[in-house]
Amino acid sequence: MSFSDILIPRKEVLRKEGIQGIIDLENLRSKKRKTIETSPEEFLNLTFPTGDVKTVLENLHQRFNSSEPTAGLFLLEGFKGSGKSHLELLIYHLFTNSRLGQEWLKKNNLECILPENAIVTIHKFTDFPMDSLWTLVFEKLNASTLLEKDSLPNLDKLREALNGKQLVLILDEVELGFDSIPNKHQKAQNLSFLQMLSEEANRSENASVTIFASVYDANNEPGATLKRVPRIDIKFSEPQDRKRVVLHRLFSNYGLHDKAKVETVVQSYVNQWKRNDVLIDEKYIDEFKESYPFSPELMDMLMNRVLRKNFQGNRGPLGLLGRVVRNNHKIANVLTAAHLNLNDKGISNLLIDLDPNQVFIQCAQNDLNDLQERVLANEIVSATLIATLSSTGNIKGIKDYELARQIINPDVDYNDYTTTLFALEKYGAFFQHTEDNYFFDTQEKPYAKVEYKSLRIDDGKALEFALDRWSKYVFNDASAVVLRDLKIVKSQLMQLDKNSPRIVLSPNRLQDNEREELYKGLENQNLVILLEPRSDSFSVFTNQDIIKWAKLSLAAADLKTSASSYDRKRQYERIEIENAKYIDDAFRKAGLSYVIIRVENGKLKFELESLSKAYTRQDVIDYLKQNVYPRQVFEEHILKGIELRKESKGDWILNLNIKQILDIYRKTLGFPVLLAYTNLIHAIKILCVEKKIGLSHSRKSFCGSNPTYSESEWSDVIIVEPFFDEREAKSTTVPSGKESVEDSATAKFESEEETTSDVSDLIEIQNIYTTNLNSTGGLRQEIASKLNNIEDAVIRKVRFTIYFNKSKVELNTLPVSLRGQLTGQSDVYFELAITKNGAFSKSQVEQMAEQLTSFPGASYKAELGIEIKKSEVIDERQ
């Protein structure tokens, strides 16, 4: 049994030359040879009454048999092969072959009574371009004598020519006709006449003018002109109609066939699929019955997914499916994409319309040649190729269950199918499998190509790439110097601003002698911050994983630049980013330690301070300012310097101005590192208020009160021994016996802070960090806990970080703003940072945390910059 026992192929389908899908209106003029255009009976027999056809017939019937006003313009819009010429020819035969037309109408339960004396003219502009449309009209109306030479006739002349007649004007491919008019003036005249015709068609009571005009795009002229009047729009856009037209053209008994037999065949296939766990549902079964003898996937590929104009609407699929019917009408129960046999010359020639350069066809042929001895290789390759060629939009290739339904039938061993499919995945150079889709690509499999190219990349180049990523993308500081060679790193440090912190990143742990050599001879040595891996076993130079990832990322980046398609470029980019991320994660996991320098007995001593989770420049600076070199350290260090002076062990504080002291801090290893100028100034202010030092300046000196120097004056301020400030004494109440001198100084400091303009200088920002939480709710709770003991906290800065790294994520679970129109499974990685500056309360920050977008599986972290008020500064010191 085969499908031809149920659906009978038409004779023309089985002929060697195959089915003829082109309607050529010029053949109507042929008198010598028989064509489908000149054989109304044969033509009508091949015509299926689609929804568009019924719409036209209903409106024509009303136009000629009703007193109600009707539109006289039928605008047919569609690309080549969509059915415009077929519909125009149908109208022509219904008018000119009334008896045959009425038989066809009756056979299809349709009604359309047309005038027998109508003047019908059909004109194909591609074959017979013309300078004036009115010449055609007036000649057909036998009214040429009314025309004046080179003059556009007016409406009165047109009505005089019509004189009670009914003109049916069928204009095929009007766009091309108007485009062929070289003279702009003539083109404008023709547009004017066409508009006059269409308006007269709409207003005449006796339907004196009826126009059928076919265009490719009604937004272009002359379609734009025709759209100005009421009309019947026919767009040939109904998918179900297109499918029925093709089936009607291929099979003579379509619509009258035994549907019970179809159901039996379909059920036998469904049972086989279910036995092998191939995805199937009731909707698909119904579609299968409707598209029989073709699989729903094959019909969808050729009728819906193929949007290219060069496959010509219904015409292209009709020719291809006709060839498949001819090849298999005696042997197949069902025709699927697997029957588009790539080795059949007729089929491959038709597929060239979808692949003009034959690049995909050649790729598929190459893989088939290598694996053609395997069972079902031809079928799998053929089905995957047509799915590849018909890919459009977000649909690429064929899904695994769709492919199985093209190959598996009651006579196929499922194990043969899976074995050959696996072989194609592994050995097919162009056979691709991403997520759950199979398709052919014009290049070799991307990862295999990247792997091969990476073998040619030098280890040194890969190392440089990895170290460069460390400084730029992990540490987030392109100016950070990565230590490769001590001489080179010194040279690089000398090129940076010597008065600002300069950071050196060491890819491995250094020996003390290497550390000493690094600092030797540098200007402002104490501003050089040396960071080493927290893990003592970590070394980039010997880490083969990092070198490998770097090579793969570099290779993918290189291939990406020469990729021939966006999709291929995106694949290489994914490999590039994926391996670069592995490098970044390795550096983050290794962590950082800060090398603290102390001087004991004239020798440098080095200690390592773990920087916890700080791996960016900002995180490191914040950590050091808060935990290693806070303001209090500078206070203590200055006081210790004064004490050493008393012991005659040095004098680097008193009688020096601030500029000189700054230089000393910058140059002297072992001193606290001056990460922020304000740290030193704040320490000096507090010591001045506490009368532990005095401050001298040509404008004003202070001791026991808050100094109010401008920013430009501070450089010239000299630190001196504490002194008695008469102005201070006059304004200060003598403390009681229970009140210490320090308490009095603090009170005075607070009092003056309320009235001076320098209050903001004595406000500090303390950074508080949360741990990584797995939800916005958890983040809010930890923020509440962190701020619980801080009364009336003012948060000046809030930074939220969302980190997401997950494999095989269903993209439709992510917001559209993040994934666009992408669907299916994918590996997803992103790090999102949101920073808000202002003055926020505790409740506001908690609310912000809850308002963050929820990403299941993501990590959430917050960094809060808390304002510590002046009173709290003193309390903290005490």
ZAMARGU-4260 file (C-alpha; in steps of 0.2 Angstrom, whole numbers, plus 5000, padded with zeros to 4 digits):
<rodrens>
0) 5000/5000/5000 | 5006/5018/4997 | 4998/5035/4999 | 4992/5035/4980 | 4979/5021/4985
5) 4971/5035/4995 | 4976/5051/4986 | 4977/5050/4967 | 4991/5060/4959 | 4986/5071/4944
10) 4994/5065/4927 | 5004/5080/4925 | 5012/5077/4942 | 5018/5060/4936 | 5025/5066/4920
15) 5044/5067/4918 | 5044/5086/4916 | 5034/5087/4932 | 5020/5099/4937 | 5019/5116/4929
20) 5015/5129/4942 | 5017/5145/4932 | 5002/5155/4925 | 5007/5165/4910 | 4993/5177/4905
25) 5002/5180/4888 | 4997/5162/4883 | 4979/5168/4881 | 4985/5176/4864 | 4991/5159/4858
30) 4981/5151/4844 | 4992/5137/4839 | 4997/5127/4855 | 4987/5121/4869 | 4991/5128/4886
35) 4983/5128/4903 | 4978/5146/4901 | 4969/5143/4885 | 4960/5128/4891 | 4947/5135/4903
40) 4940/5118/4908 | 4957/5111/4913 | 4961/5127/4921 | 4945/5128/4931 | 4947/5110/4936
45) 4964/5114/4944 | 4957/5129/4953 | 4953/5128/4972 | 4941/5140/4979 | 4951/5148/4992
50) 4945/5161/5004 | 4952/5175/4993 | 4943/5168/4978 | 4927/5167/4988 | 4929/5185/4993
55) 4931/5191/4976 | 4916/5181/4969 | 4905/5187/4983 | 4909/5205/4979 | 4908/5203/4960
60) 4891/5195/4962 | 4885/5210/4973 | 4892/5223/4961 | 4883/5216/4946 | 4867/5211/4955
65) 4863/5223/4968 | 4858/5242/4969 | 4869/5244/4984 | 4886/5254/4981 | 4901/5242/4979
70) 4919/5245/4977 | 4925/5243/4959 | 4943/5240/4962 | 4951/5224/4967 | 4969/5226/4973
75) 4979/5210/4972 | 4995/5211/4983 | 5008/5197/4985 | 5025/5191/4980 | 5029/5180/4965
80) 5020/5164/4965 | 5007/5169/4978 | 4992/5166/4966 | 4989/5184/4958 | 4989/5178/4940
85) 4979/5163/4944 | 4965/5173/4952 | 4966/5186/4937 | 4964/5171/4925 | 4950/5164/4934
90) 4940/5181/4933 | 4944/5181/4914 | 4937/5164/4911 | 4922/5167/4922 | 4917/5182/4911
95) 4922/5175/4894 | 4917/5157/4897 | 4901/5159/4906 | 4895/5141/4904 | 4911/5132/4910
100) 4912/5146/4924 | 4894/5142/4930 | 4898/5124/4931 | 4913/5126/4941 | 4904/5138/4953
105) 4890/5126/4955 | 4902/5112/4958 | 4910/5122/4972 | 4893/5128/4979 | 4897/5146/4974
110) 4886/5159/4966 | 4892/5173/4955 | 4881/5180/4941 | 4891/5191/4929 | 4885/5202/4914
115) 4887/5192/4897 | 4891/5208/4887 | 4905/5215/4898 | 4920/5221/4889 | 4935/5211/4897
120) 4953/5216/4893 | 4968/5208/4901 | 4985/5216/4900 | 5002/5210/4906 | 5014/5224/4908
125) 5030/5214/4908 | 5027/5208/4890 | 5019/5224/4883 | 5024/5240/4892 | 5015/5255/4886
130) 5017/5274/4886 | 4998/5278/4890 | 4985/5267/4899 | 4971/5277/4892 | 4976/5272/4874
135) 4973/5253/4880 | 4956/5258/4887 | 4949/5269/4873 | 4954/5256/4860 | 4945/5242/4869
140) 4930/5254/4870 | 4931/5258/4852 | 4933/5276/4856 | 4950/5280/4850 | 4944/5295/4840
145) 4939/5304/4856 | 4958/5305/4860 | 4968/5320/4856 | 4986/5318/4852 | 4998/5318/4867
150) 4984/5324/4878 | 4977/5316/4894 | 4958/5313/4892 | 4947/5320/4906 | 4933/5312/4915
155) 4920/5318/4902 | 4929/5310/4888 | 4930/5293/4898 | 4912/5293/4902 | 4908/5297/4883
160) 4919/5282/4879 | 4910/5271/4891 | 4893/5276/4886 | 4883/5263/4895 | 4896/5249/4893
165) 4903/5239/4907 | 4922/5238/4906 | 4932/5225/4916 | 4950/5229/4916 | 4963/5216/4922
170) 4980/5224/4924 | 4994/5211/4928 | 5011/5217/4936 | 5006/5235/4936 | 5021/5241/4945
175) 5033/5235/4932 | 5023/5243/4919 | 5024/5260/4927 | 5042/5258/4931 | 5046/5255/4913
180) 5039/5272/4908 | 5055/5282/4906 | 5047/5300/4905 | 5042/5307/4922 | 5029/5317/4914
185) 5021/5302/4906 | 5022/5292/4922 | 5013/5306/4931 | 4999/5307/4918 | 4997/5288/4918
190) 4995/5289/4937 | 4982/5303/4935 | 4972/5292/4923 | 4973/5277/4934 | 4967/5287/4949
195) 4953/5294/4938 | 4948/5276/4932 | 4948/5269/4950 | 4938/5284/4957 | 4925/5281/4942
200) 4925/5263/4946 | 4919/5267/4964 | 4906/5280/4959 | 4898/5273/4944 | 4880/5267/4947
205) 4880/5254/4933 | 4897/5247/4937 | 4904/5254/4921 | 4922/5251/4926 | 4928/5236/4937
210) 4947/5235/4939 | 4958/5221/4944 | 4976/5226/4948 | 4990/5215/4954 | 5006/5223/4963
215) 5020/5216/4973 | 5019/5230/4986 | 5004/5242/4988 | 5014/5255/4997 | 5024/5259/4981
220) 5017/5267/4966 | 5005/5264/4958 | 4998/5254/4972 | 4999/5269/4983 | 4988/5279/4971
225) 4975/5264/4970 | 4974/5263/4989 | 4966/5281/4989 | 4949/5274/4984 | 4938/5261/4992
230) 4943/5244/4986 | 4943/5225/4990 | 4961/5220/4996 | 4967/5203/4992 | 4983/5198/5000
235) 4985/5179/4998 | 4990/5177/5016 | 4980/5163/5023 | 4992/5148/5027 | 4978/5135/5026
240) 4972/5141/5009 | 4990/5139/5002 | 4991/5121/5009 | 4975/5116/5001 | 4979/5124/4985
245) 4995/5114/4984 | 4986/5098/4989 | 4972/5101/4976 | 4985/5104/4962 | 4994/5088/4966
250) 4980/5076/4969 | 4964/5074/4958 | 4953/5068/4972 | 4959/5079/4986 | 4944/5083/4997
255) 4934/5068/4991 | 4947/5055/4997 | 4944/5042/5011 | 4948/5050/5027 | 4946/5034/5037
260) 4961/5026/5028 | 4971/5042/5031 | 4967/5040/5050 | 4973/5022/5050 | 4990/5026/5042
265) 4992/5041/5053 | 4988/5031/5069 | 5001/5017/5064 | 5015/5031/5063 | 5009/5038/5080
270) 5010/5021/5088 | 5028/5019/5082 | 5033/5036/5089 | 5025/5033/5105 | 5034/5017/5107
275) 5050/5026/5105 | 5046/5041/5116 | 5045/5053/5102 | 5036/5069/5107 | 5018/5069/5100
280) 5001/5077/5105 | 4983/5078/5099 | 4986/5094/5090 | 5000/5087/5080 | 4989/5072/5075
285) 4976/5083/5068 | 4988/5093/5058 | 4995/5076/5051 | 4978/5071/5045 | 4975/5088/5037
290) 4992/5088/5028 | 4992/5070/5023 | 5001/5062/5013 | 5014/5075/5019 | 5021/5077/5037
295) 5016/5093/5045 | 5034/5098/5047 | 5037/5097/5028 | 5022/5107/5024 | 5027/5120/5037
300) 5044/5121/5030 | 5039/5124/5012 | 5023/5134/5015 | 5026/5144/5030 | 5045/5145/5035
305) 5051/5148/5017 | 5049/5167/5015 | 5062/5170/5002 | 5054/5177/4986 | 5065/5167/4975
310) 5055/5151/4980 | 5040/5160/4973 | 5025/5157/4986 | 5015/5142/4981 | 5024/5139/4965
315) 5041/5133/4972 | 5033/5121/4985 | 5022/5114/4972 | 5036/5110/4960 | 5047/5102/4975
320) 5032/5092/4982 | 5027/5086/4965 | 5044/5079/4962 | 5043/5070/4979 | 5026/5063/4974
325) 5032/5057/4958 | 5047/5048/4965 | 5038/5039/4979 | 5020/5037/4974 | 5022/5018/4973
330) 5032/5015/4989 | 5028/5027/5003 | 5014/5028/5015 | 5019/5046/5021 | 5030/5059/5013
335) 5042/5068/5025 | 5057/5079/5024 | 5067/5064/5023 | 5060/5060/5005 | 5069/5076/4998
340) 5083/5064/4993 | 5099/5075/4991 | 5105/5062/4978 | 5090/5065/4967 | 5096/5078/4954
345) 5079/5085/4951 | 5076/5089/4969 | 5094/5096/4972 | 5091/5107/4957 | 5075/5114/4965
350) 5083/5116/4981 | 5096/5128/4973 | 5082/5141/4973 | 5084/5141/4992 | 5103/5140/4991
355) 5108/5149/4976 | 5127/5148/4980 | 5124/5129/4985 | 5135/5132/5000 | 5123/5122/5012
360) 5119/5109/4999 | 5138/5106/4997 | 5140/5105/5016 | 5126/5092/5017 | 5133/5083/5002
365) 5151/5082/5010 | 5144/5075/5026 | 5133/5062/5017 | 5148/5057/5006 | 5158/5053/5022
370) 5143/5043/5030 | 5132/5037/5016 | 5136/5019/5021 | 5127/5021/5037 | 5108/5016/5038
375) 5097/5031/5036 | 5111/5044/5033 | 5103/5050/5017 | 5086/5052/5026 | 5093/5062/5041
380) 5104/5073/5030 | 5090/5077/5018 | 5078/5081/5032 | 5091/5092/5041 | 5096/5101/5025
385) 5078/5106/5020 | 5075/5112/5038 | 5091/5122/5037 | 5087/5130/5020 | 5070/5135/5026
390) 5076/5142/5043 | 5069/5159/5046 | 5068/5171/5061 | 5071/5162/5077 | 5068/5145/5070
395) 5084/5137/5064 | 5085/5119/5058 | 5074/5105/5065 | 5071/5100/5083 | 5076/5083/5089
400) 5058/5076/5090 | 5053/5084/5073 | 5068/5075/5065 | 5063/5059/5073 | 5046/5061/5066
405) 5053/5063/5048 | 5063/5047/5049 | 5054/5035/5061 | 5040/5025/5053 | 5033/5007/5057
410) 5047/4999/5046 | 5062/5008/5054 | 5073/5002/5068 | 5074/5016/5081 | 5092/5010/5086
415) 5098/5012/5068 | 5091/5030/5068 | 5100/5035/5085 | 5116/5027/5080 | 5117/5036/5063
420) 5112/5052/5071 | 5126/5051/5084 | 5138/5047/5071 | 5133/5063/5061 | 5135/5073/5077
425) 5152/5067/5080 | 5160/5065/5063 | 5149/5077/5052 | 5160/5092/5049 | 5145/5103/5045
430) 5131/5094/5054 | 5127/5104/5070 | 5118/5101/5086 | 5114/5116/5097 | 5102/5114/5112
435) 5088/5103/5104 | 5091/5109/5086 | 5100/5100/5071 | 5106/5110/5056 | 5120/5112/5043
440) 5132/5126/5045 | 5144/5132/5031 | 5159/5131/5043 | 5166/5117/5053 | 5160/5115/5071
445) 5165/5130/5080 | 5173/5123/5096 | 5182/5110/5086 | 5189/5124/5075 | 5193/5135/5090
450) 5202/5120/5098 | 5213/5117/5083 | 5217/5136/5081 | 5222/5137/5099 | 5236/5125/5097
455) 5245/5138/5086 | 5244/5152/5099 | 5260/5154/5109 | 5260/5152/5128 | 5268/5169/5130
460) 5254/5178/5121 | 5241/5168/5130 | 5249/5173/5147 | 5249/5191/5142 | 5231/5190/5138
465) 5226/5182/5154 | 5236/5195/5164 | 5229/5209/5154 | 5211/5203/5159 | 5216/5202/5177
470) 5220/5220/5178 | 5207/5227/5166 | 5192/5216/5169 | 5194/5208/5186 | 5204/5221/5196
475) 5195/5235/5185 | 5210/5246/5184 | 5219/5247/5167 | 5233/5257/5175 | 5238/5243/5188
480) 5255/5236/5184 | 5256/5218/5182 | 5273/5211/5188 | 5281/5201/5174 | 5299/5207/5176
485) 5306/5218/5189 | 5315/5230/5178 | 5300/5232/5167 | 5288/5235/5181 | 5299/5249/5188
490) 5299/5257/5171 | 5280/5256/5171 | 5278/5263/5188 | 5289/5278/5184 | 5277/5283/5170
495) 5263/5284/5182 | 5258/5298/5193 | 5270/5297/5208 | 5259/5307/5220 | 5244/5295/5218
500) 5243/5276/5224 | 5251/5265/5211 | 5246/5247/5212 | 5257/5232/5207 | 5248/5215/5204
505) 5260/5200/5206 | 5254/5184/5197 | 5263/5174/5210 | 5269/5175/5228 | 5286/5184/5229
510) 5301/5181/5240 | 5307/5195/5252 | 5322/5199/5241 | 5311/5201/5226 | 5299/5213/5236
515) 5314/5224/5242 | 5321/5224/5224 | 5304/5231/5218 | 5304/5246/5229 | 5322/5250/5228
520) 5325/5266/5219 | 5307/5271/5216 | 5300/5288/5220 | 5287/5290/5233 | 5289/5272/5237
525) 5276/5272/5250 | 5262/5275/5237 | 5267/5258/5229 | 5254/5245/5234 | 5260/5227/5231
530) 5246/5214/5229 | 5250/5196/5228 | 5238/5180/5227 | 5230/5176/5243 | 5233/5157/5239
535) 5252/5153/5242 | 5251/5139/5229 | 5243/5150/5215 | 5254/5156/5201 | 5248/5161/5184
540) 5265/5156/5176 | 5262/5138/5180 | 5243/5137/5179 | 5240/5127/5163 | 5221/5129/5165
545) 5223/5148/5163 | 5235/5147/5149 | 5223/5135/5140 | 5207/5146/5143 | 5217/5161/5136
550) 5222/5152/5120 | 5204/5146/5117 | 5197/5164/5120 | 5210/5171/5109 | 5207/5159/5095
555) 5188/5161/5096 | 5190/5180/5096 | 5201/5179/5080 | 5189/5167/5072 | 5175/5179/5076
560) 5182/5193/5066 | 5182/5183/5051 | 5165/5174/5053 | 5154/5175/5038 | 5137/5175/5047
565) 5130/5183/5063 | 5125/5166/5070 | 5143/5160/5068 | 5150/5176/5075 | 5139/5174/5090
570) 5145/5156/5093 | 5163/5161/5092 | 5159/5175/5104 | 5151/5164/5116 | 5167/5153/5116
575) 5177/5168/5118 | 5167/5175/5133 | 5165/5158/5141 | 5184/5155/5142 | 5188/5173/5147
580) 5176/5170/5161 | 5185/5155/5167 | 5201/5165/5168 | 5192/5179/5178 | 5184/5167/5190
585) 5201/5159/5193 | 5209/5175/5198 | 5194/5179/5209 | 5195/5162/5217 | 5214/5165/5220
590) 5210/5181/5229 | 5222/5195/5235 | 5234/5199/5249 | 5241/5216/5253 | 5259/5216/5257
595) 5261/5227/5273 | 5279/5234/5275 | 5286/5237/5292 | 5304/5243/5296 | 5313/5235/5311
600) 5330/5239/5315 | 5333/5247/5299 | 5327/5232/5289 | 5311/5229/5279 | 5299/5216/5285
605) 5284/5210/5275 | 5268/5204/5281 | 5253/5198/5271 | 5235/5205/5275 | 5221/5195/5267
610) 5209/5206/5258 | 5194/5194/5260 | 5183/5196/5245 | 5190/5212/5238 | 5197/5209/5221
615) 5193/5225/5212 | 5204/5241/5214 | 5189/5250/5223 | 5186/5236/5234 | 5205/5235/5239
620) 5206/5253/5242 | 5190/5253/5253 | 5196/5238/5263 | 5213/5246/5266 | 5206/5263/5271
625) 5194/5255/5283 | 5204/5240/5290 | 5222/5244/5288 | 5224/5263/5287 | 5209/5271/5294
630) 5211/5289/5301 | 5215/5283/5319 | 5231/5275/5312 | 5237/5292/5306 | 5233/5300/5323
635) 5243/5287/5332 | 5257/5288/5320 | 5258/5307/5322 | 5258/5306/5341 | 5271/5293/5340
640) 5282/5304/5329 | 5280/5318/5342 | 5285/5306/5356 | 5301/5300/5347 | 5306/5318/5345
645) 5305/5320/5364 | 5316/5305/5365 | 5328/5313/5352 | 5325/5299/5340 | 5319/5309/5326
650) 5309/5324/5321 | 5298/5323/5306 | 5282/5331/5312 | 5285/5348/5322 | 5289/5364/5312
655) 5285/5356/5296 | 5271/5361/5284 | 5258/5349/5278 | 5266/5348/5261 | 5282/5342/5268
660) 5273/5330/5279 | 5264/5323/5264 | 5280/5321/5255 | 5287/5311/5270 | 5272/5299/5270
665) 5274/5296/5252 | 5292/5292/5252 | 5295/5283/5269 | 5292/5264/5268 | 5284/5258/5284
670) 5273/5273/5287 | 5255/5272/5285 | 5250/5272/5266 | 5241/5289/5262 | 5227/5282/5252
675) 5216/5298/5254 | 5223/5316/5258 | 5208/5319/5269 | 5213/5305/5281 | 5228/5314/5286
680) 5219/5331/5287 | 5205/5324/5298 | 5218/5316/5309 | 5227/5333/5311 | 5211/5342/5314
685) 5206/5331/5328 | 5224/5332/5336 | 5222/5351/5335 | 5205/5351/5344 | 5212/5340/5357
690) 5227/5352/5359 | 5240/5338/5356 | 5247/5349/5342 | 5246/5367/5336 | 5243/5373/5319
695) 5252/5389/5313 | 5248/5399/5297 | 5251/5417/5292 | 5232/5420/5292 | 5227/5411/5308
700) 5234/5398/5321 | 5224/5386/5330 | 5226/5375/5345 | 5211/5368/5354 | 5198/5373/5341
705) 5193/5366/5324 | 5205/5374/5311 | 5195/5382/5297 | 5208/5383/5283 | 5204/5383/5265
710) 5210/5369/5254 | 5223/5381/5246 | 5229/5386/5263 | 5232/5368/5270 | 5248/5365/5261
715) 5257/5380/5271 | 5250/5375/5288 | 5264/5371/5300 | 5262/5358/5314 | 5269/5366/5330
720) 5270/5362/5349 | 5253/5364/5357 | 5251/5382/5363 | 5239/5393/5373 | 5227/5401/5362
725) 5220/5417/5370 | 5205/5418/5359 | 5201/5400/5363 | 5203/5404/5381 | 5191/5418/5381
730) 5178/5408/5372 | 5180/5392/5382 | 5171/5389/5399 | 5183/5382/5412 | 5179/5363/5414
735) 5174/5356/5431 | 5185/5345/5441 | 5177/5330/5435 | 5179/5335/5416 | 5195/5330/5408
740) 5205/5341/5397 | 5202/5329/5382 | 5183/5330/5385 | 5184/5349/5385 | 5193/5349/5369
745) 5181/5337/5361 | 5166/5348/5367 | 5174/5363/5360 | 5178/5354/5344 | 5159/5349/5343
750) 5153/5366/5347 | 5163/5374/5333 | 5159/5361/5321 | 5141/5367/5322 | 5145/5384/5317
755) 5159/5382/5304 | 5158/5379/5286 | 5170/5365/5287 | 5158/5353/5295 | 5158/5341/5280
760) 5177/5338/5282 | 5173/5329/5299 | 5161/5317/5291 | 5167/5300/5287 | 5159/5287/5275
765) 5160/5269/5282 | 5157/5255/5270 | 5147/5240/5276 | 5146/5224/5265 | 5133/5210/5265
770) 5137/5192/5261 | 5131/5185/5245 | 5113/5180/5246 | 5102/5170/5235 | 5086/5181/5235
775) 5081/5199/5236 | 5072/5195/5252 | 5087/5188/5260 | 5097/5203/5255 | 5084/5215/5263
780) 5085/5205/5279 | 5104/5206/5280 | 5104/5225/5276 | 5091/5227/5291 | 5103/5217/5302
785) 5118/5227/5297 | 5110/5243/5300 | 5101/5238/5316 | 5113/5246/5328 | 5116/5262/5319
790) 5103/5275/5324 | 5096/5287/5311 | 5109/5280/5298 | 5111/5291/5283 | 5116/5280/5268
795) 5125/5291/5255 | 5129/5277/5243 | 5121/5260/5239 | 5129/5248/5227 | 5119/5232/5223
800) 5128/5218/5213 | 5119/5204/5205 | 5129/5189/5199 | 5122/5175/5188 | 5131/5160/5181
805) 5121/5145/5176 | 5121/5132/5163 | 5106/5126/5153 | 5094/5140/5158 | 5077/5141/5150
810) 5078/5158/5142 | 5059/5162/5144 | 5061/5162/5163 | 5072/5178/5161 | 5065/5195/5158
815) 5062/5200/5139 | 5073/5215/5142 | 5088/5204/5146 | 5085/5190/5133 | 5077/5199/5119
820) 5067/5187/5108 | 5079/5172/5112 | 5071/5156/5118 | 5076/5139/5122 | 5090/5133/5133
825) 5106/5142/5135 | 5121/5145/5147 | 5119/5162/5155 | 5132/5173/5163 | 5131/5191/5169
830) 5136/5203/5182 | 5125/5218/5185 | 5130/5232/5196 | 5118/5246/5201 | 5124/5261/5211
835) 5113/5275/5219 | 5120/5290/5227 | 5110/5302/5238 | 5104/5302/5256 | 5094/5287/5260
840) 5086/5280/5276 | 5087/5262/5282 | 5069/5258/5276 | 5072/5266/5259 | 5088/5255/5256
845) 5078/5240/5262 | 5064/5244/5249 | 5077/5246/5235 | 5083/5228/5239 | 5066/5221/5237
850) 5063/5231/5221 | 5078/5222/5212 | 5073/5210/5198 | 5072/5193/5204 | 5083/5180/5195
855) 5081/5162/5201 | 5099/5156/5205 | 5107/5173/5206 | 5118/5179/5220 | 5114/5196/5227
860) 5126/5208/5237 | 5125/5226/5244 | 5138/5238/5248 | 5132/5253/5259 | 5142/5269/5262
865) 5136/5275/5279 | 5138/5293/5284 | 5147/5294/5302 | 5143/5310/5310 | 5156/5321/5319
870) 5150/5316/5336 | 5153/5298/5331 | 5170/5302/5324 | 5175/5307/5342 | 5166/5293/5350
875) 5175/5281/5338 | 5192/5289/5343 | 5188/5287/5361
</rodrens>
